[in-house]
Every structure is written in structure tokens, then in C-alpha cells.
Amino acid sequence: MLTYNQIVSSPKSAIDWLLDSDPAIRWQVMRDFTKDSDAAVAAERAKVATEGWGATILAAQAEDGTWAGEVRIPEYPTLRTLLLLCDMGLDPESEPARRALSRVRANVKWLMDITQEELPKDQDIHWWHKPFFAGEVEACMNGRVVKVGAYFGEDMQPLVEQLLGEQKADGGWNCEPDSVRGSFHSTICVLEGLLEYEKATGGSPAVTAARQRGEEYFLERGMLRSLSTGEVPAIDNATEQPPAWTLFSYPTSKHYDVLRGLDYMRNAGVSPDARVAEAIELVASKRSQDGRWPRENIHDDPVALEMEGASGTDSYWNTLRALRVLAWYS
């Protein structure tokens, strides 16, 4: 296993490659690995709003607050784009961020183009036409709305309280309300939202306790295995598809994978133990000879630009996250 010093000191390392990328990547490398001054990191982070990927995404927002994608349900690509801006580190107090969020707040509603006749019989159209930051019905969606809202300074307490009431007995969450078991996909989305909420507001004992139960849900399963069988499931109950948890995606959308789970644990300050060892070894095994990680399992996840290449090509985002995870573990 690579140590932190090996990660940052190897000749022509992946660190140099990352520094030669976009401001959204560069400022995080400066903070986490090269240990630049706070002022230098802040100056680089400020460029996210005015240069490169971040500026391109902000410029692509329509006047009605949405980003292009699904024409019928425009809030879905809007949510995924806002999540990407969070990951890029767009300063919530910057003028471009305030302008973008004011458009979303004023205009974007859930399923705004659907009619009552097109909804299930037990659902009311007025409930669906809620403002964007009020959330919708699925835990995987609402967890991500909480993350975006908390990051950009919205009041997310009502939606957080809703999520706390939906936690399953095993510590997870599931978008299927009748399920008694958690889902890897839904649970990681909710955990990321609760963590961002705690960082923004200080949280509460109830939020912290729910989040820690959710973390145990993953740790008890070694980050990728069924608790009952000890196997990587052949079918994911939430999607009815073979789980791709061993393939590292970015953007991740609602989908869980091992790298996403480990990066959450690192970000939450969880102390790594033997239960993550197998998952860590999986991350380390995907490192190429030049110290980079590939892009894998690309989701149909429309955002306003293509940041990286095809599946199998070097990925800035996967390399940054994998290096942080290995440094956290070591």
C-alpha cells in the first residue's frame, strides 16, 4: 500500500498531472497534497467560477434556472449539475453562484410539466409541483437535494427531518418505501447529504446518530458485500441490475461504487479499520503504472460539458479521489 509520502513524492507523479488540469481539481490537490498556503488555495478555488469547467457549466444555465438534459423533467439534470458544482468547490458566496442559485430557487419545481392524469392514483399533482429545494419522494433524490441545498446555504431542515424518519432498521435508506432493507445507492446519497448538512449547520445529535448508523451499514458489509451471504450480490435489489460497485464512475449520479463509498468515509472523518481493507485493496489494484486511475462505468448523466474521455482513459476525478482515499487509509 502506498504511503502518503510516496503518493506526493514519486517522480513525475500523478500529483503533477492533476496540477496541470482544471482549477476545480487543482485547488483540491493544493489543499490536500502539496499543502500550499490558505491564500493560494483560496485564490485557485475562486477560479472555479470564472475559468474552466465551472465557468462553462455556469454559462450553460438557462434563464429559468435549469440546465439542458431531460426536457420533460428538467430538475433532474439541474440537480446533477449542481452536485458537480459542489464537488468542484464553487464558492457559494461568489456572485456567479448566487445568481445561479437564485434562478433555481425562483423557477425550478419538481415534475413541473406533468399532469394529474399521468401520476399514480395515490399521488397529488399539487404535492409534485413543489419548489426544487423542498425535494420529492425518493430518498436517493432527497439526499442529493439536501447536499446541494446545504452547500449553497438553503434551509434543508424539513427535508432532513423527512429523511431521518425514513431510515430503515438496518441503518440504510431505500427509494422503495415498502422495502424493509437499505439500498447501497440510496444510502450513500442520503449520507452525503446529511454530512453536508452537518458541516453547514452543526447538525444535531439525531442527525449525527442517523449518519453514523448509515456508515455502519456500509462498514458491516465491507463496503461491497451482502450481509447475509458475504458475497457481492449478483443483482442489486434497488435497480434489478448486476451491481457495478467495483467500477469507479464520475459523475456518479445516484449510483454507488466502492470509491464513492470510501471517499465519503474519508470526508466524514471515519477512522478506517479492517472492514475497509478489501475495498482499499480494490482501489489500489486499479492504479496504473503512471499512478493514475481510469474512468469506468460511465452513466447517462447529462451535464453541460465533457470533462474527461471515454471509459478506460485516465480520469482526473477518479485519480484525485483514489489518492485521497489511500492517504486516508495509510
Secondary structure as UniProt FT lines:
FT   HELIX           4..9
FT   TURN            11..12
FT   HELIX           14..19
FT   HELIX           23..32
FT   HELIX           38..46
FT   HELIX           47..49
FT   HELIX           52..59
FT   TURN            63..64
FT   HELIX           75..88
FT   TURN            92..93
FT   HELIX           95..107
FT   TURN            110..113
FT   HELIX           116..118
FT   TURN            121..122
FT   HELIX           125..128
FT   HELIX           132..134
FT   HELIX           139..151
FT   TURN            152..153
FT   HELIX           157..164
FT   TURN            165..166
FT   TURN            169..170
FT   TURN            177..178
FT   HELIX           184..201
FT   HELIX           205..219
FT   TURN            220..224
FT   TURN            227..229
FT   TURN            237..240
FT   TURN            245..246
FT   TURN            253..254
FT   HELIX           258..268
FT   HELIX           274..276
FT   HELIX           277..285
FT   TURN            289..290
FT   TURN            311..312
FT   HELIX           316..329
//
